[in-house]
Amino acid sequence: MKIKVPKFFKSVRYSLAAINGLFLLTGILMLLVGVTILVQYLNYELLITKKFFTLPRFAIGIGVIILLVSVLGFYGAISEGFYYIAAYVILLIVVLIFEMSIVIASYGLKNNAVSEIRTTMEETRQLYGSRKEITVLWDELQMNYECCGVTGRHDWISNQIPVSCCHIDYGTVSPFECGLANAYSTGCAAALGQWLSYKAHVLAIISLLVTCLQVLITAAAGWLAYRSKFSEVQLES
């Protein structure tokens, strides 16, 4: 059986090397996205659950796996050995399953971010003032997101609302009192949950794009595996 292909696809070697190069780029992308989101999540490590760290770590793991599998891909391209290319295709399918899993998990966490962190946030809120790192974290959270408490300003005792729950104009001098009347009304679980949902959504979208590209890469690699074993290639003149 003879298949005519353009000169650009001179051989299985060059075609597989190009496909594997694209596969390698998807691995680098997953690695960078996973590391970036993980570092951002670490800023709120005391307030969020381990589920939020699992996803970016999973993305990092997939990125590392892709880098390792791409080594086999380049070796298969150089050797043009059918069994190496077939093993490469099988590993592509495994990676594809992992990527589909992270897409599903990311969308699930995106929709449940607020409910997922509410209990943990309430536990840490009760330690406000007794542990310095938690006090600093809550003050920064309330100031940066202009929120107060877990579900709202009524989480705090009316005469013990942190100053970070209120907007302070430049030039304000003491004494300054933050009370129910001037405290932020938005709860921090909703504010932080919205940010976490956005990050999970970004991870889901990027993973979905990589998955779609991965389907094409896997199909092309499978075709090249077939060519290396059963087809005789005739170049176009």
C-alpha positions as CSV (number, residue, x, y, z in Angstrom):
1,M,0.0,0.0,0.0
2,K,1.4,3.4,-1.0
3,I,0.4,6.7,0.5
4,K,1.4,10.0,-1.2
5,V,2.3,12.6,1.3
6,P,3.6,16.2,0.9
7,K,7.4,16.8,1.0
8,F,6.9,18.6,4.3
9,F,6.1,15.1,5.8
10,K,9.3,13.6,4.5
11,S,9.2,10.6,6.9
12,V,7.8,9.2,10.0
13,R,10.8,10.6,11.8
14,Y,10.2,14.2,11.0
15,S,6.5,14.0,11.3
16,L,6.7,12.4,14.7
17,A,9.3,14.8,15.9
18,A,7.1,17.8,15.0
19,I,4.1,16.2,16.7
20,N,6.1,15.4,19.8
21,G,7.5,18.9,19.9
22,L,3.9,20.2,20.1
23,F,3.2,17.6,22.8
24,L,6.2,18.8,24.7
25,L,4.9,22.4,24.6
26,T,1.6,21.3,26.1
27,G,3.5,19.7,29.0
28,I,5.4,22.9,29.6
29,L,2.2,24.9,29.6
30,M,0.5,22.5,32.1
31,L,3.6,22.8,34.3
32,L,3.7,26.6,34.2
33,V,0.0,26.9,34.9
34,G,0.1,24.4,37.7
35,V,3.1,26.1,39.4
36,T,1.6,29.5,39.0
37,I,-1.8,28.6,40.6
38,L,-0.2,26.5,43.3
39,V,2.0,29.5,44.4
40,Q,-1.0,31.8,44.5
41,Y,-3.0,29.3,46.5
42,L,-0.2,29.0,49.1
43,N,-0.9,32.6,50.1
44,Y,-4.2,31.3,51.6
45,E,-3.0,27.9,52.8
46,L,-4.6,28.3,56.2
47,L,-8.0,29.3,54.8
48,I,-8.6,26.7,52.1
49,T,-8.8,23.0,51.9
50,K,-6.4,20.5,50.4
51,K,-8.6,19.9,47.4
52,F,-7.5,23.3,46.0
53,F,-3.8,22.2,46.2
54,T,-4.5,18.8,44.6
55,L,-5.5,20.2,41.3
56,P,-2.5,22.4,40.5
57,R,-0.2,19.6,41.8
58,F,-2.0,17.2,39.5
59,A,-1.4,19.6,36.7
60,I,2.3,19.8,37.6
61,G,2.4,16.0,37.7
62,I,0.8,15.8,34.2
63,G,3.3,18.3,33.0
64,V,6.2,16.3,34.3
65,I,4.8,13.1,32.8
66,I,4.4,14.8,29.4
67,L,8.1,15.9,29.6
68,L,9.1,12.3,30.3
69,V,6.9,10.8,27.6
70,S,8.2,13.2,25.1
71,V,11.6,11.7,25.5
72,L,10.2,8.4,24.3
73,G,8.5,10.3,21.5
74,F,11.8,11.8,20.3
75,Y,13.5,8.4,20.6
76,G,10.8,6.8,18.6
77,A,11.1,9.5,16.0
78,I,14.9,8.9,15.7
79,S,14.7,5.1,15.6
80,E,11.4,4.9,13.7
81,G,10.8,1.7,15.6
82,F,7.1,0.6,15.5
83,Y,7.1,-0.7,19.1
84,Y,8.6,2.5,20.5
85,I,6.0,4.6,18.6
86,A,3.2,2.2,19.7
87,A,4.3,2.5,23.3
88,Y,4.4,6.3,22.9
89,V,0.8,6.3,21.6
90,I,-0.4,4.2,24.5
91,L,1.2,6.7,26.9
92,L,-0.5,9.5,25.0
93,I,-3.8,7.9,25.7
94,V,-3.0,7.5,29.4
95,V,-2.0,11.2,29.6
96,L,-5.2,12.1,27.7
97,I,-7.3,10.3,30.4
98,F,-5.4,12.2,33.1
99,E,-6.1,15.5,31.4
100,M,-9.8,14.7,31.0
101,S,-9.9,14.0,34.8
102,I,-8.4,17.3,35.7
103,V,-10.9,19.1,33.5
104,I,-13.8,17.4,35.3
105,A,-12.4,17.9,38.7
106,S,-11.6,21.6,38.0
107,Y,-15.2,22.4,36.9
108,G,-16.5,20.5,40.0
109,L,-14.4,22.5,42.4
110,K,-15.2,25.8,40.5
111,N,-18.9,25.3,41.3
112,N,-18.3,24.4,45.0
113,A,-15.5,26.7,46.0
114,V,-17.5,28.8,48.5
115,S,-19.0,25.8,50.4
116,E,-15.7,24.0,50.3
117,I,-13.8,26.8,52.2
118,R,-16.5,28.0,54.6
119,T,-15.8,25.6,57.4
120,T,-12.0,26.1,57.3
121,M,-12.4,29.8,57.3
122,E,-14.7,29.8,60.3
123,E,-12.2,27.6,62.2
124,T,-9.4,30.1,61.5
125,R,-11.6,33.1,62.2
126,Q,-12.1,31.9,65.7
127,L,-8.4,32.0,66.2
128,Y,-8.2,35.7,65.2
129,G,-6.1,37.6,67.7
130,S,-4.6,34.5,69.3
131,R,-2.3,33.5,66.5
132,K,-0.3,36.2,64.8
133,E,-0.1,34.5,61.3
134,I,-3.9,34.0,61.2
135,T,-4.6,37.5,62.4
136,V,-2.3,38.9,59.7
137,L,-3.8,36.7,57.0
138,W,-7.4,37.7,58.0
139,D,-6.5,41.4,58.1
140,E,-4.9,41.2,54.6
141,L,-7.8,39.2,53.3
142,Q,-10.4,41.6,54.6
143,M,-8.5,44.7,53.3
144,N,-7.6,43.3,49.9
145,Y,-11.1,41.8,49.1
146,E,-13.1,44.5,51.0
147,C,-15.0,41.8,52.9
148,C,-15.7,41.1,56.6
149,G,-16.0,37.8,58.4
150,V,-16.9,34.5,56.8
151,T,-20.5,35.2,55.8
152,G,-20.6,38.9,56.7
153,R,-19.8,41.5,59.4
154,H,-22.3,39.9,61.8
155,D,-19.8,37.0,62.3
156,W,-17.8,39.3,64.6
157,I,-19.0,40.7,68.0
158,S,-20.4,44.1,67.3
159,N,-17.8,45.9,69.5
160,Q,-14.9,43.7,68.4
161,I,-15.0,44.1,64.7
162,P,-11.4,44.3,63.2
163,V,-10.4,47.6,61.7
164,S,-9.5,45.7,58.5
165,C,-13.3,45.2,58.0
166,C,-13.7,48.9,57.3
167,H,-12.5,51.2,54.6
168,I,-10.1,53.8,56.0
169,D,-9.6,56.9,53.9
170,Y,-6.1,58.4,53.5
171,G,-5.5,61.0,56.2
172,T,-7.8,59.3,58.7
173,V,-6.5,59.9,62.3
174,S,-7.2,58.0,65.5
175,P,-9.5,57.2,67.1
176,F,-11.2,55.2,64.3
177,E,-14.0,52.9,65.2
178,C,-15.1,50.0,62.9
179,G,-18.6,48.9,63.7
180,L,-21.6,47.2,62.0
181,A,-22.6,50.5,60.5
182,N,-19.4,51.1,58.4
183,A,-18.0,47.5,58.1
184,Y,-18.0,45.7,54.7
185,S,-21.2,43.7,54.2
186,T,-19.7,41.1,51.9
187,G,-18.5,37.9,53.5
188,C,-14.9,36.8,52.8
189,A,-16.0,33.2,51.9
190,A,-17.9,34.6,48.9
191,A,-15.1,37.0,48.0
192,L,-12.3,34.4,48.3
193,G,-14.5,31.7,46.8
194,Q,-15.1,33.8,43.7
195,W,-11.3,34.2,43.3
196,L,-10.7,30.5,43.8
197,S,-13.5,29.7,41.3
198,Y,-11.9,31.9,38.8
199,K,-8.5,30.1,39.2
200,A,-10.2,26.7,39.0
201,H,-12.0,27.9,35.8
202,V,-8.7,29.0,34.3
203,L,-7.1,25.6,35.0
204,A,-10.2,23.9,33.6
205,I,-10.2,25.9,30.3
206,I,-6.4,25.5,29.8
207,S,-6.7,21.8,30.5
208,L,-9.6,21.5,28.1
209,L,-7.7,23.2,25.3
210,V,-4.7,20.9,26.0
211,T,-7.0,17.9,26.0
212,C,-8.5,18.8,22.6
213,L,-5.0,19.3,21.2
214,Q,-4.0,16.1,22.8
215,V,-6.7,14.2,21.0
216,L,-5.3,15.4,17.6
217,I,-1.8,14.6,18.7
218,T,-2.8,11.1,19.8
219,A,-4.6,10.5,16.5
220,A,-1.7,11.7,14.5
221,A,0.8,9.6,16.5
222,G,-1.4,6.6,16.0
223,W,-1.5,7.2,12.3
224,L,2.3,7.5,12.2
225,A,2.6,4.2,14.2
226,Y,0.5,2.5,11.5
227,R,2.6,4.0,8.8
228,S,5.9,2.9,10.4
229,K,4.6,-0.7,10.5
230,F,2.4,-1.2,7.5
231,S,2.7,1.6,4.9
232,E,5.2,2.5,2.3
233,V,5.5,6.2,1.9
234,Q,5.8,7.7,-1.6
235,L,6.7,11.4,-1.6
236,E,5.0,13.8,-3.9
237,S,7.2,15.1,-6.7
